[in-house]
């Protein structure tokens, strides 16, 4: 499925309020070895796309990025 085919998420007003209440979240991934990896991430709600955008310093060179890409 291409990015254009992914339907927009629908968040309730309560969920949007919660997303706006903080900027730090936790992202859990699983490595190739099957071991969980939990790390803090910055995030924001992108109302235009209906997504939760995750960021961080040098994100493309992190284990979490590699785990998600895999």
N, CA, C and O atoms as a CHARMM CRD file, in Angstrom:
* protein
*
  280
    1    1 UNK  N      0.84300  -1.16500   0.00000 PROA 1      0.00000
    2    1 UNK  CA     0.00000   0.00000   0.00000 PROA 1      0.00000
    3    1 UNK  C      0.89600   1.23700   0.00000 PROA 1      0.00000
    4    1 UNK  O      1.80000   1.35400   0.82600 PROA 1      0.00000
    5    2 UNK  N      0.64600   2.14100  -0.91000 PROA 2      0.00000
    6    2 UNK  CA     1.44200   3.36400  -0.95800 PROA 2      0.00000
    7    2 UNK  C      0.93600   4.36200   0.07400 PROA 2      0.00000
    8    2 UNK  O     -0.16700   4.22600   0.60500 PROA 2      0.00000
    9    3 UNK  N      1.75500   5.36000   0.34600 PROA 3      0.00000
   10    3 UNK  CA     1.37500   6.37300   1.34400 PROA 3      0.00000
   11    3 UNK  C      0.06300   7.05000   0.98100 PROA 3      0.00000
   12    3 UNK  O     -0.72500   7.38200   1.86700 PROA 3      0.00000
   13    4 UNK  N     -0.18400   7.26100  -0.31200 PROA 4      0.00000
   14    4 UNK  CA    -1.40900   7.93700  -0.72400 PROA 4      0.00000
   15    4 UNK  C     -2.64500   7.07800  -0.47000 PROA 4      0.00000
   16    4 UNK  O     -3.74800   7.61800  -0.38500 PROA 4      0.00000
   17    5 UNK  N     -2.49800   5.76400  -0.34500 PROA 5      0.00000
   18    5 UNK  CA    -3.62700   4.87500  -0.15100 PROA 5      0.00000
   19    5 UNK  C     -3.97000   4.67500   1.32300 PROA 5      0.00000
   20    5 UNK  O     -5.01500   4.10600   1.64100 PROA 5      0.00000
   21    6 UNK  N     -3.10900   5.13200   2.21800 PROA 6      0.00000
   22    6 UNK  CA    -3.35800   4.95400   3.64200 PROA 6      0.00000
   23    6 UNK  C     -4.44300   5.93500   4.07100 PROA 6      0.00000
   24    6 UNK  O     -4.29100   7.14100   3.88000 PROA 6      0.00000
   25    7 UNK  N     -5.54200   5.43400   4.65200 PROA 7      0.00000
   26    7 UNK  CA    -6.61500   6.35000   5.05200 PROA 7      0.00000
   27    7 UNK  C     -6.18800   7.24900   6.21000 PROA 7      0.00000
   28    7 UNK  O     -5.38100   6.85500   7.05200 PROA 7      0.00000
   29    8 UNK  N     -6.73600   8.44700   6.24100 PROA 8      0.00000
   30    8 UNK  CA    -6.43300   9.40200   7.30100 PROA 8      0.00000
   31    8 UNK  C     -7.01200   8.89000   8.62100 PROA 8      0.00000
   32    8 UNK  O     -8.13300   8.38100   8.65800 PROA 8      0.00000
   33    9 UNK  N     -6.25400   9.02700   9.68600 PROA 9      0.00000
   34    9 UNK  CA    -6.72300   8.63100  11.01200 PROA 9      0.00000
   35    9 UNK  C     -7.76000   9.63400  11.50100 PROA 9      0.00000
   36    9 UNK  O     -7.70400  10.81700  11.16700 PROA 9      0.00000
   37   10 UNK  N     -8.68700   9.15300  12.28300 PROA 10     0.00000
   38   10 UNK  CA    -9.68600  10.02100  12.88700 PROA 10     0.00000
   39   10 UNK  C     -9.49800   9.97000  14.39400 PROA 10     0.00000
   40   10 UNK  O     -9.66800   8.92200  15.01700 PROA 10     0.00000
   41   11 UNK  N     -9.15100  11.10100  14.96800 PROA 11     0.00000
   42   11 UNK  CA    -8.95300  11.20000  16.40600 PROA 11     0.00000
   43   11 UNK  C    -10.14700  11.91900  17.01500 PROA 11     0.00000
   44   11 UNK  O    -10.69100  12.84700  16.41600 PROA 11     0.00000
   45   12 UNK  N    -10.55500  11.49300  18.20300 PROA 12     0.00000
   46   12 UNK  CA   -11.61200  12.18000  18.92500 PROA 12     0.00000
   47   12 UNK  C    -11.06000  13.48500  19.49100 PROA 12     0.00000
   48   12 UNK  O     -9.84500  13.67600  19.54600 PROA 12     0.00000
   49   13 UNK  N    -11.94400  14.37500  19.90700 PROA 13     0.00000
   50   13 UNK  CA   -11.50000  15.62600  20.52100 PROA 13     0.00000
   51   13 UNK  C    -10.68500  15.35300  21.78100 PROA 13     0.00000
   52   13 UNK  O     -9.71100  16.05600  22.05100 PROA 13     0.00000
   53   14 UNK  N    -11.07400  14.33400  22.55800 PROA 14     0.00000
   54   14 UNK  CA   -10.31800  13.96500  23.75500 PROA 14     0.00000
   55   14 UNK  C     -8.91800  13.49200  23.41600 PROA 14     0.00000
   56   14 UNK  O     -7.96200  13.83800  24.11100 PROA 14     0.00000
   57   15 UNK  N     -8.78400  12.70200  22.35100 PROA 15     0.00000
   58   15 UNK  CA    -7.46300  12.22800  21.93100 PROA 15     0.00000
   59   15 UNK  C     -6.59300  13.37800  21.44100 PROA 15     0.00000
   60   15 UNK  O     -5.40100  13.43300  21.74200 PROA 15     0.00000
   61   16 UNK  N     -7.18200  14.28500  20.69400 PROA 16     0.00000
   62   16 UNK  CA    -6.42600  15.44300  20.20700 PROA 16     0.00000
   63   16 UNK  C     -5.97600  16.30800  21.37800 PROA 16     0.00000
   64   16 UNK  O     -4.84700  16.79700  21.39400 PROA 16     0.00000
   65   17 UNK  N     -6.85000  16.49500  22.34900 PROA 17     0.00000
   66   17 UNK  CA    -6.48500  17.26400  23.54300 PROA 17     0.00000
   67   17 UNK  C     -5.31100  16.61300  24.25500 PROA 17     0.00000
   68   17 UNK  O     -4.38000  17.29600  24.68000 PROA 17     0.00000
   69   18 UNK  N     -5.35600  15.29500  24.38500 PROA 18     0.00000
   70   18 UNK  CA    -4.24900  14.56000  25.01900 PROA 18     0.00000
   71   18 UNK  C     -2.96000  14.72900  24.21200 PROA 18     0.00000
   72   18 UNK  O     -1.90000  14.96600  24.79100 PROA 18     0.00000
   73   19 UNK  N     -3.03500  14.61100  22.90100 PROA 19     0.00000
   74   19 UNK  CA    -1.84300  14.75800  22.06000 PROA 19     0.00000
   75   19 UNK  C     -1.24100  16.15400  22.18500 PROA 19     0.00000
   76   19 UNK  O     -0.02300  16.31300  22.11400 PROA 19     0.00000
   77   20 UNK  N     -2.07800  17.15300  22.36900 PROA 20     0.00000
   78   20 UNK  CA    -1.59100  18.52900  22.50500 PROA 20     0.00000
   79   20 UNK  C     -1.04300  18.83200  23.88900 PROA 20     0.00000
   80   20 UNK  O     -0.39000  19.85700  24.08100 PROA 20     0.00000
   81   21 UNK  N     -1.29900  17.95200  24.86500 PROA 21     0.00000
   82   21 UNK  CA    -0.89400  18.22000  26.24600 PROA 21     0.00000
   83   21 UNK  C      0.58100  17.94500  26.51400 PROA 21     0.00000
   84   21 UNK  O      1.09500  18.33000  27.56500 PROA 21     0.00000
   85   22 UNK  N      1.26300  17.29600  25.59900 PROA 22     0.00000
   86   22 UNK  CA     2.67800  17.00100  25.79900 PROA 22     0.00000
   87   22 UNK  C      3.39200  16.83800  24.48900 PROA 22     0.00000
   88   22 UNK  O      2.76400  16.72000  23.43600 PROA 22     0.00000
   89   23 UNK  N      4.67600  16.83100  24.54800 PROA 23     0.00000
   90   23 UNK  CA     5.47000  16.69000  23.32900 PROA 23     0.00000
   91   23 UNK  C      6.45100  15.52200  23.40300 PROA 23     0.00000
   92   23 UNK  O      7.21600  15.28100  22.47000 PROA 23     0.00000
   93   24 UNK  N      6.42000  14.79800  24.52600 PROA 24     0.00000
   94   24 UNK  CA     7.34100  13.68800  24.68600 PROA 24     0.00000
   95   24 UNK  C      6.53700  12.39800  24.79900 PROA 24     0.00000
   96   24 UNK  O      5.62200  12.29300  25.61600 PROA 24     0.00000
   97   25 UNK  N      6.88700  11.43000  23.97800 PROA 25     0.00000
   98   25 UNK  CA     6.22200  10.13500  24.00800 PROA 25     0.00000
   99   25 UNK  C      7.24900   9.02700  24.07500 PROA 25     0.00000
  100   25 UNK  O      8.44700   9.28600  24.19200 PROA 25     0.00000
  101   26 UNK  N      6.78900   7.80700  24.00200 PROA 26     0.00000
  102   26 UNK  CA     7.66900   6.63600  23.97900 PROA 26     0.00000
  103   26 UNK  C      7.33000   5.82200  22.74800 PROA 26     0.00000
  104   26 UNK  O      6.15900   5.61700  22.42700 PROA 26     0.00000
  105   27 UNK  N      8.35100   5.36500  22.06800 PROA 27     0.00000
  106   27 UNK  CA     8.17000   4.51200  20.89700 PROA 27     0.00000
  107   27 UNK  C      8.80900   3.16800  21.18900 PROA 27     0.00000
  108   27 UNK  O      9.98700   3.09400  21.53900 PROA 27     0.00000
  109   28 UNK  N      8.03300   2.11000  21.04400 PROA 28     0.00000
  110   28 UNK  CA     8.55200   0.75500  21.25400 PROA 28     0.00000
  111   28 UNK  C      8.70600   0.08500  19.90200 PROA 28     0.00000
  112   28 UNK  O      7.77800   0.07300  19.09400 PROA 28     0.00000
  113   29 UNK  N      9.88200  -0.47100  19.66200 PROA 29     0.00000
  114   29 UNK  CA    10.14900  -1.24200  18.45100 PROA 29     0.00000
  115   29 UNK  C     10.72900  -2.58500  18.88200 PROA 29     0.00000
  116   29 UNK  O     11.00100  -2.81200  20.06100 PROA 29     0.00000
  117   30 UNK  N     10.91000  -3.45600  17.91600 PROA 30     0.00000
  118   30 UNK  CA    11.52200  -4.76300  18.18100 PROA 30     0.00000
  119   30 UNK  C     12.69600  -4.91400  17.22800 PROA 30     0.00000
  120   30 UNK  O     12.54900  -4.74300  16.01800 PROA 30     0.00000
  121   31 UNK  N     13.86700  -5.23500  17.78000 PROA 31     0.00000
  122   31 UNK  CA    15.06400  -5.40700  16.96800 PROA 31     0.00000
  123   31 UNK  C     15.06800  -6.72900  16.21800 PROA 31     0.00000
  124   31 UNK  O     14.20200  -7.57700  16.43500 PROA 31     0.00000
  125   32 UNK  N     16.03200  -6.90000  15.34900 PROA 32     0.00000
  126   32 UNK  CA    16.17100  -8.14900  14.58500 PROA 32     0.00000
  127   32 UNK  C     16.24300  -9.36800  15.48900 PROA 32     0.00000
  128   32 UNK  O     15.80100 -10.45600  15.11900 PROA 32     0.00000
  129   33 UNK  N     16.80900  -9.17400  16.68900 PROA 33     0.00000
  130   33 UNK  CA    16.97500 -10.27100  17.64600 PROA 33     0.00000
  131   33 UNK  C     15.71800 -10.54700  18.45700 PROA 33     0.00000
  132   33 UNK  O     15.70800 -11.44100  19.30200 PROA 33     0.00000
  133   34 UNK  N     14.64000  -9.77200  18.20100 PROA 34     0.00000
  134   34 UNK  CA    13.37800  -9.96300  18.90000 PROA 34     0.00000
  135   34 UNK  C     13.28100  -9.26000  20.23600 PROA 34     0.00000
  136   34 UNK  O     12.27400  -9.38600  20.93400 PROA 34     0.00000
  137   35 UNK  N     14.31800  -8.52000  20.60000 PROA 35     0.00000
  138   35 UNK  CA    14.32800  -7.81800  21.88700 PROA 35     0.00000
  139   35 UNK  C     13.65900  -6.45200  21.72100 PROA 35     0.00000
  140   35 UNK  O     13.99800  -5.69900  20.80800 PROA 35     0.00000
  141   36 UNK  N     12.69400  -6.13100  22.61900 PROA 36     0.00000
  142   36 UNK  CA    12.04000  -4.82000  22.54300 PROA 36     0.00000
  143   36 UNK  C     13.01900  -3.68800  22.83000 PROA 36     0.00000
  144   36 UNK  O     13.98700  -3.85100  23.57300 PROA 36     0.00000
  145   37 UNK  N     12.74500  -2.55300  22.22900 PROA 37     0.00000
  146   37 UNK  CA    13.56100  -1.35500  22.40700 PROA 37     0.00000
  147   37 UNK  C     12.59000  -0.19500  22.59200 PROA 37     0.00000
  148   37 UNK  O     11.81600   0.11000  21.68400 PROA 37     0.00000
  149   38 UNK  N     12.61800   0.45600  23.75100 PROA 38     0.00000
  150   38 UNK  CA    11.72500   1.57600  24.04300 PROA 38     0.00000
  151   38 UNK  C     12.57600   2.82300  24.20400 PROA 38     0.00000
  152   38 UNK  O     13.57700   2.82300  24.92000 PROA 38     0.00000
  153   39 UNK  N     12.16400   3.88300  23.52700 PROA 39     0.00000
  154   39 UNK  CA    12.95600   5.10700  23.55100 PROA 39     0.00000
  155   39 UNK  C     12.04700   6.33600  23.56000 PROA 39     0.00000
  156   39 UNK  O     10.96800   6.30400  22.97000 PROA 39     0.00000
  157   40 UNK  N     12.46600   7.41700  24.22000 PROA 40     0.00000
  158   40 UNK  CA    11.66800   8.65400  24.18700 PROA 40     0.00000
  159   40 UNK  C     11.76600   9.30300  22.81000 PROA 40     0.00000
  160   40 UNK  O     12.81300   9.26800  22.16300 PROA 40     0.00000
  161   41 UNK  N     10.66100   9.89400  22.37800 PROA 41     0.00000
  162   41 UNK  CA    10.63000  10.59300  21.09200 PROA 41     0.00000
  163   41 UNK  C      9.81100  11.86600  21.23200 PROA 41     0.00000
  164   41 UNK  O      8.87600  11.94000  22.02900 PROA 41     0.00000
  165   42 UNK  N     10.17400  12.84800  20.45300 PROA 42     0.00000
  166   42 UNK  CA     9.33800  14.02800  20.32200 PROA 42     0.00000
  167   42 UNK  C      8.25200  13.72500  19.30200 PROA 42     0.00000
  168   42 UNK  O      8.48500  12.97700  18.35200 PROA 42     0.00000
  169   43 UNK  N      7.07700  14.29400  19.48700 PROA 43     0.00000
  170   43 UNK  CA     5.99900  14.05300  18.53100 PROA 43     0.00000
  171   43 UNK  C      5.08800  15.26300  18.44600 PROA 43     0.00000
  172   43 UNK  O      5.08200  16.12900  19.32100 PROA 43     0.00000
  173   44 UNK  N      4.31900  15.29800  17.36800 PROA 44     0.00000
  174   44 UNK  CA     3.28200  16.31800  17.21500 PROA 44     0.00000
  175   44 UNK  C      2.14600  15.73400  16.40400 PROA 44     0.00000
  176   44 UNK  O      2.34500  14.82800  15.59400 PROA 44     0.00000
  177   45 UNK  N      0.95800  16.25700  16.62600 PROA 45     0.00000
  178   45 UNK  CA    -0.21700  15.84000  15.86600 PROA 45     0.00000
  179   45 UNK  C     -0.28000  16.69000  14.60800 PROA 45     0.00000
  180   45 UNK  O     -0.32000  17.91800  14.68300 PROA 45     0.00000
  181   46 UNK  N     -0.29000  16.03900  13.46000 PROA 46     0.00000
  182   46 UNK  CA    -0.39400  16.72700  12.18000 PROA 46     0.00000
  183   46 UNK  C     -1.84800  16.61400  11.72900 PROA 46     0.00000
  184   46 UNK  O     -2.24200  15.61800  11.12300 PROA 46     0.00000
  185   47 UNK  N     -2.64100  17.64400  12.02900 PROA 47     0.00000
  186   47 UNK  CA    -4.07200  17.61100  11.73300 PROA 47     0.00000
  187   47 UNK  C     -4.33800  17.51500  10.22900 PROA 47     0.00000
  188   47 UNK  O     -5.31500  16.89200   9.81300 PROA 47     0.00000
  189   48 UNK  N     -3.48300  18.12300   9.41900 PROA 48     0.00000
  190   48 UNK  CA    -3.67700  18.09800   7.96900 PROA 48     0.00000
  191   48 UNK  C     -3.59200  16.71000   7.38000 PROA 48     0.00000
  192   48 UNK  O     -4.31900  16.38300   6.44200 PROA 48     0.00000
  193   49 UNK  N     -2.70400  15.88400   7.92700 PROA 49     0.00000
  194   49 UNK  CA    -2.54100  14.51800   7.42000 PROA 49     0.00000
  195   49 UNK  C     -3.23000  13.48300   8.29700 PROA 49     0.00000
  196   49 UNK  O     -3.36700  12.32300   7.90600 PROA 49     0.00000
  197   50 UNK  N     -3.66400  13.90100   9.48500 PROA 50     0.00000
  198   50 UNK  CA    -4.27300  12.94800  10.40800 PROA 50     0.00000
  199   50 UNK  C     -3.26900  11.95200  10.94500 PROA 50     0.00000
  200   50 UNK  O     -3.58600  10.77900  11.13800 PROA 50     0.00000
  201   51 UNK  N     -2.03500  12.43100  11.19100 PROA 51     0.00000
  202   51 UNK  CA    -0.96400  11.55100  11.65200 PROA 51     0.00000
  203   51 UNK  C     -0.36200  12.07000  12.95000 PROA 51     0.00000
  204   51 UNK  O     -0.58800  13.21100  13.35100 PROA 51     0.00000
  205   52 UNK  N      0.39800  11.21200  13.58500 PROA 52     0.00000
  206   52 UNK  CA     1.24200  11.61000  14.70700 PROA 52     0.00000
  207   52 UNK  C      2.66000  11.55000  14.16100 PROA 52     0.00000
  208   52 UNK  O      3.16600  10.47200  13.85000 PROA 52     0.00000
  209   53 UNK  N      3.29600  12.70200  14.04500 PROA 53     0.00000
  210   53 UNK  CA     4.63400  12.79100  13.47300 PROA 53     0.00000
  211   53 UNK  C      5.67600  12.66700  14.57600 PROA 53     0.00000
  212   53 UNK  O      5.62900  13.38200  15.57700 PROA 53     0.00000
  213   54 UNK  N      6.61000  11.75600  14.37800 PROA 54     0.00000
  214   54 UNK  CA     7.66800  11.48500  15.35100 PROA 54     0.00000
  215   54 UNK  C      8.95800  12.11700  14.85400 PROA 54     0.00000
  216   54 UNK  O      9.28000  12.04000  13.66800 PROA 54     0.00000
  217   55 UNK  N      9.68900  12.73800  15.75900 PROA 55     0.00000
  218   55 UNK  CA    10.94700  13.36100  15.38800 PROA 55     0.00000
  219   55 UNK  C     12.01400  13.05800  16.41400 PROA 55     0.00000
  220   55 UNK  O     11.80200  12.29500  17.35800 PROA 55     0.00000
  221   56 UNK  N     13.13500  13.65600  16.21400 PROA 56     0.00000
  222   56 UNK  CA    14.24100  13.47800  17.13500 PROA 56     0.00000
  223   56 UNK  C     15.53900  13.85100  16.45500 PROA 56     0.00000
  224   56 UNK  O     15.60400  14.01700  15.23700 PROA 56     0.00000
  225   57 UNK  N     16.56100  13.97800  17.26100 PROA 57     0.00000
  226   57 UNK  CA    17.87300  14.35600  16.74400 PROA 57     0.00000
  227   57 UNK  C     18.46100  13.21800  15.93100 PROA 57     0.00000
  228   57 UNK  O     18.54500  12.08700  16.41100 PROA 57     0.00000
  229   58 UNK  N     18.86900  13.50700  14.70200 PROA 58     0.00000
  230   58 UNK  CA    19.52800  12.54400  13.82000 PROA 58     0.00000
  231   58 UNK  C     18.69800  11.26100  13.68200 PROA 58     0.00000
  232   58 UNK  O     19.24200  10.15700  13.70000 PROA 58     0.00000
  233   59 UNK  N     17.38100  11.41900  13.54400 PROA 59     0.00000
  234   59 UNK  CA    16.44200  10.30000  13.55400 PROA 59     0.00000
  235   59 UNK  C     16.78700   9.20200  12.55500 PROA 59     0.00000
  236   59 UNK  O     16.67000   8.02000  12.88100 PROA 59     0.00000
  237   60 UNK  N     17.20800   9.56500  11.35300 PROA 60     0.00000
  238   60 UNK  CA    17.47600   8.56700  10.31200 PROA 60     0.00000
  239   60 UNK  C     18.64600   7.64500  10.65400 PROA 60     0.00000
  240   60 UNK  O     18.81300   6.60600  10.01600 PROA 60     0.00000
  241   61 UNK  N     19.45000   8.00400  11.64000 PROA 61     0.00000
  242   61 UNK  CA    20.60000   7.17600  12.01700 PROA 61     0.00000
  243   61 UNK  C     20.41800   6.51100  13.37200 PROA 61     0.00000
  244   61 UNK  O     21.39600   6.23900  14.06800 PROA 61     0.00000
  245   62 UNK  N     19.16700   6.24700  13.75300 PROA 62     0.00000
  246   62 UNK  CA    18.90500   5.64600  15.05200 PROA 62     0.00000
  247   62 UNK  C     18.38700   4.21700  14.92300 PROA 62     0.00000
  248   62 UNK  O     17.87500   3.81600  13.87800 PROA 62     0.00000
  249   63 UNK  N     18.53000   3.46300  15.99900 PROA 63     0.00000
  250   63 UNK  CA    18.02200   2.09000  16.03100 PROA 63     0.00000
  251   63 UNK  C     16.51400   2.07000  15.82600 PROA 63     0.00000
  252   63 UNK  O     15.99800   1.21400  15.10700 PROA 63     0.00000
  253   64 UNK  N     15.80300   3.00300  16.45000 PROA 64     0.00000
  254   64 UNK  CA    14.35000   3.02600  16.30700 PROA 64     0.00000
  255   64 UNK  C     13.95300   3.21500  14.84500 PROA 64     0.00000
  256   64 UNK  O     12.99700   2.59500  14.37800 PROA 64     0.00000
  257   65 UNK  N     14.66800   4.05200  14.13000 PROA 65     0.00000
  258   65 UNK  CA    14.37600   4.27700  12.72000 PROA 65     0.00000
  259   65 UNK  C     14.63700   3.00100  11.91100 PROA 65     0.00000
  260   65 UNK  O     13.82600   2.61300  11.07100 PROA 65     0.00000
  261   66 UNK  N     15.76000   2.36700  12.17100 PROA 66     0.00000
  262   66 UNK  CA    16.08100   1.11800  11.45900 PROA 66     0.00000
  263   66 UNK  C     15.05500   0.02600  11.75200 PROA 66     0.00000
  264   66 UNK  O     14.63800  -0.70700  10.85500 PROA 66     0.00000
  265   67 UNK  N     14.64900  -0.07300  13.04000 PROA 67     0.00000
  266   67 UNK  CA    13.64200  -1.07800  13.40200 PROA 67     0.00000
  267   67 UNK  C     12.33500  -0.83500  12.67900 PROA 67     0.00000
  268   67 UNK  O     11.74000  -1.77100  12.14600 PROA 67     0.00000
  269   68 UNK  N     11.87800   0.41100  12.65000 PROA 68     0.00000
  270   68 UNK  CA    10.61100   0.73000  11.98500 PROA 68     0.00000
  271   68 UNK  C     10.73900   0.51200  10.47500 PROA 68     0.00000
  272   68 UNK  O      9.82200  -0.02400   9.85200 PROA 68     0.00000
  273   69 UNK  N     11.84800   0.91500   9.89000 PROA 69     0.00000
  274   69 UNK  CA    12.03600   0.73900   8.44900 PROA 69     0.00000
  275   69 UNK  C     12.06300  -0.74000   8.05400 PROA 69     0.00000
  276   69 UNK  O     11.59800  -1.11500   6.97700 PROA 69     0.00000
  277   70 UNK  N     12.61000  -1.56500   8.93100 PROA 70     0.00000
  278   70 UNK  CA    12.68800  -2.99400   8.64500 PROA 70     0.00000
  279   70 UNK  C     11.30000  -3.60600   8.69200 PROA 70     0.00000
  280   70 UNK  O     11.14700  -4.80900   8.47600 PROA 70     0.00000
